[in-house]
Amino acid sequence: MDGTYIRSHIDEEFTNFGQHYRYSYIPINELWIDHEAEHDERQFFIDHLLVEHRLMTEGMSYEKALPKADQAERKERLRAGDVSHLTRRGQTLPDARDVHERLWKRLENGISVWIVNGRLVRSVFDIDFTEGGHDHVYEFVPENEVWIDDAIFEVERGYVLLHELHERNLMAKGWPYSKAHAESSRLEYYCRHHPNELHDKLIAEGWA
């Protein structure tokens, strides 16, 4: 699926994949997987969705089905060798710097924005990592870093970046995650529909 279109026109909270019982706009017998810019994670997502959809069809709540679907996904990721790769076959603890793909920009306020290997982040650190994150939300993200998932296409990265910078700035002021995330999603969705304002909004968040 074209996740960029979905997030811009239907649901800004759509992640890497989904099914009807999680997102009601998805037809009941369809599984949707976002088209990836980097790395192939389709099998992981399919395994997850099949378990989640089956359990919810049987009446299980999303909150109870999700951990079981995550477990199936983790087994597939372990089998693929991602964890072994990042831990040198179990000889070391995973180092967050090993998921860095390239430094996008170092801001004047000391924040470093990195494009990261989203597949490795999900396999080793947090299976629910999606699109981006920062050190005020994820304990494995080094201090003063913002991460942007390399699975996101270039055309969409600016909106994700705006979300993460705005959210981090709000949380640095003491906002709770839930409130900061909701406000950042609102701003992101606004800019997706007013792309001519994206640059100025980024500058306001320190992207200079």
C-alpha positions in Angstrom: 0.0 0.0 0.0 1.0 3.6 -0.4 1.4 4.5 3.2 2.3 8.1 2.3 -1.2 8.6 0.8 -2.9 6.9 3.7 -1.2 9.0 6.3 -1.9 12.2 4.3 -5.5 11.6 3.4 -7.0 8.9 5.6 -5.2 8.3 8.8 -2.0 10.0 10.0 -1.5 7.3 12.6 -1.3 4.4 10.1 2.0 2.6 10.7 3.8 -0.1 8.8 0.9 -2.4 8.4 -2.7 -3.0 9.5 -5.9 -5.1 9.3 -9.6 -4.4 9.6 -10.0 -4.9 13.3 -7.3 -2.4 14.0 -8.2 0.1 11.3 -11.9 -0.1 10.3 -11.3 1.5 6.9 -9.4 -1.6 5.8 -11.7 -4.2 4.2 -12.3 -7.1 6.5 -10.4 -9.7 4.5 -7.4 -7.6 3.5 -4.0 -7.1 5.1 -2.3 -3.8 4.3 1.5 -3.4 4.3 3.2 -0.1 3.7 5.5 0.0 0.7 9.0 0.2 2.1 11.9 2.4 1.0 14.6 0.2 2.5 14.9 -3.5 3.7 12.3 -6.2 3.3 10.2 -6.8 6.3 7.1 -8.1 4.6 7.3 -11.6 6.0 7.6 -10.3 9.5 4.6 -8.1 9.1 2.5 -10.9 7.4 3.2 -13.3 10.3 2.1 -10.6 12.7 -1.0 -9.7 10.8 -2.2 -13.3 10.3 -2.1 -13.9 14.1 -3.6 -10.5 15.0 -6.4 -10.8 12.4 -7.3 -14.4 13.4 -7.4 -13.7 17.1 -9.5 -10.6 16.7 -11.9 -12.4 14.3 -12.4 -14.9 17.2 -13.3 -12.0 19.5 -10.1 -11.2 21.2 -9.4 -7.5 22.0 -6.6 -5.7 20.2 -4.8 -5.2 23.5 -4.7 -9.0 24.1 -4.0 -10.0 20.5 -1.1 -7.6 20.0 1.4 -9.3 22.3 0.7 -12.7 20.7 1.1 -11.2 17.2 4.3 -9.5 18.4 5.6 -12.9 19.6 5.0 -14.5 16.2 6.8 -11.6 14.5 9.8 -11.8 16.9 10.3 -15.5 16.1 10.5 -14.7 12.4 13.0 -11.8 13.1 15.2 -14.1 15.3 15.1 -16.7 12.6 16.3 -14.1 10.0 19.4 -13.4 12.1 18.9 -9.7 12.8 19.6 -10.0 16.5 22.6 -12.2 15.9 24.0 -9.7 13.5 23.8 -6.7 15.9 25.1 -8.7 18.9 28.0 -10.3 17.0 26.4 -13.7 17.4 25.5 -13.1 21.0 29.0 -12.0 22.1 28.1 -8.3 22.8 25.1 -6.3 23.9 23.5 -4.3 21.0 24.8 -0.8 20.5 22.3 1.8 19.3 25.0 3.4 17.2 25.1 0.3 15.0 21.7 1.1 13.6 22.8 4.6 12.4 22.7 4.7 8.6 23.7 8.3 8.1 23.7 11.6 9.9 21.0 13.8 8.4 21.9 17.0 10.3 23.4 18.2 13.6 21.3 21.1 14.8 22.6 24.2 16.6 20.8 23.2 19.8 23.0 20.0 20.0 20.4 17.6 18.6 21.6 15.1 16.0 19.1 13.7 13.5 20.0 10.3 12.2 18.5 8.1 9.4 18.5 4.7 11.0 18.0 1.1 9.9 14.4 0.6 10.9 14.4 -3.1 10.4 17.3 -3.5 12.9 15.6 -1.2 15.4 12.4 -3.3 15.3 14.3 -6.6 15.5 16.6 -5.7 18.3 15.3 -2.7 20.4 11.5 -2.2 19.9 9.3 -4.2 17.6 6.8 -1.3 17.6 9.2 1.4 16.5 7.6 3.2 13.5 8.6 6.2 11.3 10.7 7.9 13.9 11.5 8.6 17.6 13.8 10.4 20.0 15.5 10.1 23.3 12.5 11.5 25.4 10.4 8.5 24.3 12.8 5.6 23.7 15.4 4.8 26.3 17.6 3.1 23.8 17.9 6.2 21.7 21.1 8.1 22.8 20.8 11.4 24.5 20.1 14.3 22.2 19.3 12.1 19.2 16.3 12.0 16.9 15.9 8.9 14.7 14.1 8.8 11.3 13.2 5.3 10.0 14.9 4.6 6.6 11.8 2.7 5.6 10.1 6.0 5.1 10.4 7.4 1.6 12.2 10.7 1.1 9.0 12.6 0.1 7.6 11.8 3.6 10.6 12.3 5.8 10.1 16.0 6.3 6.7 15.5 7.9 8.0 12.7 10.2 10.9 14.9 11.1 8.6 17.8 12.0 6.5 15.5 14.2 9.5 14.1 16.1 11.2 17.5 16.6 8.0 19.2 17.8 7.2 16.2 20.1 10.6 16.2 21.6 10.6 20.0 22.1 7.2 19.7 23.9 8.4 16.9 26.1 11.5 18.8 27.0 9.2 21.4 28.4 7.5 18.8 30.6 4.6 17.7 28.4 3.5 14.1 28.8 4.1 11.8 25.8 0.3 11.3 25.0 -0.4 15.1 24.9 2.8 15.9 23.0 2.2 13.1 20.5 -1.4 14.2 19.8 -0.3 17.8 19.2 2.6 16.7 17.0 0.2 14.5 14.9 -2.1 17.4 14.5 0.8 19.6 13.3 2.1 16.9 11.0 -1.3 16.3 9.4 -1.8 20.0 8.9 1.6 20.3 7.0 0.8 17.3 4.9 -2.1 19.3 3.6 -0.1 22.6 3.5 3.3 21.5 2.3 4.4 25.0 1.5 4.5 25.7 5.3 6.7 22.7 6.2 10.0 24.5 5.9 9.0 27.4 8.2 7.5 25.0 10.7 10.8 23.0 10.7 12.8 26.2 11.3 10.5 27.0 14.3 11.5 23.6 15.8 15.3 24.3 15.4 15.9 22.9 11.9 18.2 25.7 10.8 
